[in-house]
Amino acid sequence: AVYQIGQLEGETASSQVFIALNAQAAGGEYLKTQVEAIIDDLKKSAPDEDGSDIRYPGEGSARRRADNARNGIPVDDEIWNKILKELKD
């Protein structure tokens, strides 16, 4: 896996390829284990700015979606009041 690049002696001409898979179709514990290992390795990276999070693509969106499902979608009070006023008119 990509996260293992640099861990083996004598590596040369390493390249990376992006492949999208339907995880449910590929399934299995092996795939889950590999994905978790890649994410764990990514999270061990040093951030480029102090205090910043290391995130994979889509992680922030998934976190917001889950939060919105639990707590509702945040709407600015001023905008919400305008919507309510328009509905009354």
C-alpha positions in Angstrom: 0.0 0.0 0.0 1.1 3.6 -0.5 1.6 4.2 3.2 4.4 1.6 3.1 6.5 3.5 0.5 9.8 4.4 2.1 9.6 1.6 4.7 11.4 -1.0 2.5 15.1 -1.0 1.7 16.2 -0.6 -1.9 13.0 1.0 -3.2 13.4 2.7 -6.6 11.1 4.4 -9.0 8.1 4.3 -6.7 4.9 5.6 -8.1 1.4 6.1 -6.9 -1.9 5.2 -8.5 -5.4 6.3 -7.4 -8.0 3.6 -7.7 -11.6 4.1 -6.6 -13.4 0.9 -5.4 -16.9 0.1 -4.3 -15.9 -1.0 -0.8 -19.1 -3.0 -0.3 -18.5 -4.9 -3.5 -14.8 -5.5 -2.6 -15.8 -6.1 1.0 -14.0 -8.3 3.5 -12.0 -7.7 6.5 -8.8 -7.3 4.5 -10.0 -4.2 2.8 -11.2 -2.7 6.0 -7.8 -3.5 7.7 -5.9 -1.9 4.8 -8.0 1.3 4.8 -7.6 1.6 8.6 -3.8 1.2 8.3 -3.6 3.9 5.6 -5.7 6.3 7.7 -3.6 5.5 10.8 -0.4 6.2 8.9 -1.8 9.4 7.5 -2.8 10.6 10.9 0.8 10.1 12.2 2.0 12.7 9.7 3.3 16.0 11.0 1.0 18.9 10.3 2.4 21.8 8.2 1.0 24.2 10.7 1.0 23.9 14.5 -2.3 22.8 15.8 -3.8 21.9 12.5 -5.5 18.5 11.9 -4.3 15.9 9.4 -7.4 14.9 7.5 -8.1 12.7 4.5 -10.3 14.0 1.6 -14.0 14.1 2.6 -13.3 13.6 6.3 -14.5 17.1 7.3 -17.6 16.7 5.2 -18.4 13.4 6.8 -17.9 14.8 10.2 -20.2 17.8 9.4 -22.9 15.5 7.9 -22.9 13.3 11.0 -23.1 16.4 13.3 -25.9 17.8 11.2 -27.8 14.5 11.3 -27.5 14.5 15.1 -28.1 18.3 15.8 -29.8 19.7 12.7 -28.3 22.0 10.1 -27.0 25.2 11.5 -28.6 28.3 10.0 -27.6 31.9 10.8 -30.4 33.5 13.0 -30.7 36.6 10.7 -31.2 34.5 7.6 -33.6 32.2 9.4 -35.7 35.2 10.6 -35.8 36.5 7.0 -37.1 33.1 5.8 -39.8 33.1 8.5 -40.8 36.6 7.7 -41.1 35.7 4.0 -43.3 32.7 4.8 -45.7 35.0 6.8 -46.0 37.5 4.0 
